[in-house]
Amino acid sequence: MNPMLRELDDPFAITNMGAAVARIRAAMFRNESIAVFGDYDVDGVTSTVFLLGILDSFGVHPRYLVPRRMEEGYGLSRQALERMLSEGRPDLLIAVDCGTNSVEEAAWLRSQGVDLVILDHHTSREQGNADKDAILVNPHVFDGEDKPWSQLCTVGLVFKFAHALIKQMREEGDEAAMRIDLKEYLDLVAMGTVADLVPLLGENRILARKGLERMSNPSRTGLEALYEVAGMQIGQAVTPFDVSFRLSPRINASGRLAEASTAVDMLMGRDWTRCLEEARTLDSMNSERQEIERGIAAEAIARVDELYADAPAFVLHSADWHQGVVGIVASRIAHHYNKPAVVLGTEESGLYKGSGRSVAGVDLVAALGACDRHLEAWGGHPMAVGVSLKADRLDAFRELFCKAVEAQGASLPTERELEIACWLSPSEINDDLFRELDDMGPFGQGNPQPLFGVRGIRLTHPATAFGGGHCRFFADLGRGQSISCVAWRMGDCMPPPSRKLDLAARLTWN
């Protein structure tokens, strides 16, 4: 209930962490050229900013590169690596949030005289990982699932790496290491951890709780600018909801529609005018992304209803669908039907490429493993994956994917179920309950926010519609108090004010 940073385990207990620290220390002392290779989602962006910041504190100023999604694809692709090398060959490349499965690319980098360190948390595929030609730090590959750090996302691993590096350097009397305060980076760790949907348990819980507390008064100019465009007030508590629905979509937008470097530059920036300009650019991109996403989602839902309504899972493709938003559309489809969904667009090369999202009870990594012979590339987590395949493999992949999902989740309900944590009377909703809920947070993957049943609620006034499909009302708690209620996407079923109601609700400070 009261997680503390001192409860974090020894970072050197993570397999290969010592080797990674030794190689990067050697590069620092030899004054070798270092480059950081990131990813374009929130975990990748925050990992990149964190690592650049730590190295900068030691007087090392590496350049960085984030792949261009539409042109270079995901991760350590040859196209992105060749662009990096065209700007100068580094002695050491540090890849964050990608690289585990980049076996051929790691070998090619070694042939070019570039050493590679990988900090990643993606699951390794059956055909092996990149540890032969790189130093790979990935708990999913080498460490047991019972370890307190086993579910860290990449920015959490970067925190552990920074902890290990600083610990080593302090033991050697390094003055720069003595000045670094790792707490200053907890805001980045909280954003990446919450956004990447890793379980908020074990070390993730500690880092997310402390990071969210720090985010209420941000010390980063770029984060303050992002708060400005997201309508968030400095000094107010930051929740996982804020990260997931206000901050993350804006950070992700640049990687989906353009280049994630805009988000990296903003979070690293110190000039308010420049950071605000970049934040407004991200906000504009996010609005554009939302409009594109709505159109594709409507088209995809119509296609499911017409062609695949009874299928256990969905594989959908259109050459007109923007690859930058297919992951969000897959998430909406999975949520709407409570079935896994893979949504694909078309690359310039002709490959079908996109993302998959799952539901409780279905492991997408296991499902795609059964379909490996039909895929050109794939990888990710049990709940979210990236996929690419040739056009003539689409039908075979769809058939085998549906069979693999059916084998895992034959008993899945076709409609979402609401699991009530406990039933409350209106009088039991009070400040004490809210404070106790705060102690249980942060809520998210692995630690879901409790869903309460509330019996005998009366409305104080008739409900009103707002925001194009939502509904707002006030519930009478008795003792002269009422509570504000919002029913998202329920504007077409207004609760009547004339009789008592039973509600399923989550309780949140506002």
Disulfide bonds with the S-S distance in Angstrom:
none
